[in-house]
Amino acid sequence: MKRLVFLLLLAACNQAPPATAPAKPAREIPGPNLASLTDSAAPAALRAYGRQYPGSEVLIKTRLGNIRVKLYDDTPVHKANFLLLARKGVFDETMFNRVVKDFAVQGGQTYGARTIRLKRYRLPPEFRPDHFHKKGALGMARYDDEQNPGRLSSNTDFYFVVGEKLDPNQSQAMAGRKLTPAQVKAYATVGGVPSLDGQYTVFGEIVEGQDVVDKIANEPVEPDKWPIKDISLKVEVLK
């Protein structure tokens, strides 16, 4: 009897595993090829993408909570670029990499190798008088000012404004341009960084989760302003 049980177990172990369906190839995310975009080609390609695959809100997920963001329609290149990179998963490999208390928190970089091929193309500025650097504004960073007289934006590095509350004289002096009464009031009651107005493109604003950005702004940082404890992020397009 023991020999029979052993033979039955051996036969069971030697049975072929049940057939499984072949793995499906990864779904191709539509949109321009990120590895081939250039400064000159990006604007037209991104506008076309934005018309074909529109979107208006994104959710940025972090270990400190979620940030819901509305993207502006009148900054179509920056909006489409952010939607494209979010859908392609580019931001999911990044983190908040620069935190300056009472100023801004910046994300979009990583110290590891990217798995998604991405060329360093830049975006033309889309300055709009109605979009200013109040607390909670979403803007795009830029680099190499001496070699970048056109103030072209980075394609990956974004920031949320934190700032401080300012009296009307302070905000007007810092802005370098004439502020509207509503903007002066916003800088006094909400806060912000008026010195960035007209220098960097604002293309969205926080609608939920400002408290999360405030937590990020208060995280301990290294001397180079990189948070001591990583704040990785995931970005989901909501609608």
Secondary structure, 3 states (H helix, E strand, C coil): CHHHHHHHHHHHHCCCCCCCCCCCCCCCCCCCCCCCCCCCCHHHHHHHHHHHCCCCEEEEEECCEEEEEEECCCCHHHHHHHHHHHHHCCHHHCEEEEEECCCEEEEEECCCCCCCCCCCCCECCCCCCCCCCECCEEEECCCCHHHCCCCCECCCCEEEECCECCCHHHHHHHHCCCCCHHHHHHHHHCCECHHHCCCCCEEEEEEECHHHHHHHHCCCECCCCCECCCCECEEEECC
